[in-house]
Amino acid sequence: MRVKPKKSLGQNFLVNSEIIDKIIKCGLLDNNDNVLEVGPGTGNLSKEIILKKPKNFFVIEKDENLCNLLEEKFNGSLSVYNDDILNFKLNKLNYSNLVIFGNLPYNVSTQILINWILHEYNFTKIKKLVLMFQKEVADRILGKINEKNYGRLSIISNWKLKIKKEFDIDASAFFPKPKVTSTLLSMVPKNNYFKITNPQKLEEITSIFFNQRRKMIKKPLNKIFNNSERVIKKLNIDTNLRPQNLRPEIYFELAEILNKSVS
């Protein structure tokens, strides 16, 4: 069965065998692992994952034609979910030692990652995530305080995850070639992270601050809190700073204070 890539689904199939080998090595797979692959396409990476003999191997693919191809091609070596990853609940896979691989559709990649982090998935079951992003998005995920790429995506991503850049991937590694360079990131859940009772408040706080990233932070603080002076004093915040000058921990604290003030 031949499958033509669908532009509407942002399909760019990874075809470079050297890159595929490097991605597999980043996953550090052993036969105690359970694996989830998001967007397997025609199964070029899937084939190599199967050779590592994981305990269980699941793939999520939105395209029904590709699901049929994968089932035909691998004949029971993997379990196929024909679903949209934006609707799929990771809690369905109630397995420990879960390694997630993903050549994520670039138009929804940040939404997928933020959904996983904020929607209370039990990260203790995840061993590692090995995810591919458009380079520009990966740079924002990796952004550090006081850098231009630092923003809400950096803060939310690094809240629960230790993130490492593995390597960039040229467009020539895909068919059809995308118009952008890709970057592979590996992510390991943190054992200890700041507990936020309602993670949606972190998204709310960072959205308000970084919608006006060039303005001093007194304005968003006044917008969010009725008693902003008390909050400023409690966290010892310099209101002459701009959003990119605040440590991630300050945003975590602000999210928890906001949650308590409205609960």
Secondary structure by P-SEA (a helix, b strand, c coil): cccccccccbbbbbccaaaaaaaaaaacccccbbbbbccccccaaaaaaaaacccbbbbbbccaaaaaaaaaaacccbbbbcccccccccccccccbbbbbcccccccaaaaaaaaacccccccccccccccccaaaaaaaacccccccccaaaaaaacccccccccccccccccccccbbbbbbbbbbbccccccccaaaaaaaaaaaaccccccaaaaaaacccaaaaaaaaaccccccccccccaaaaaaaaaaaaaaac
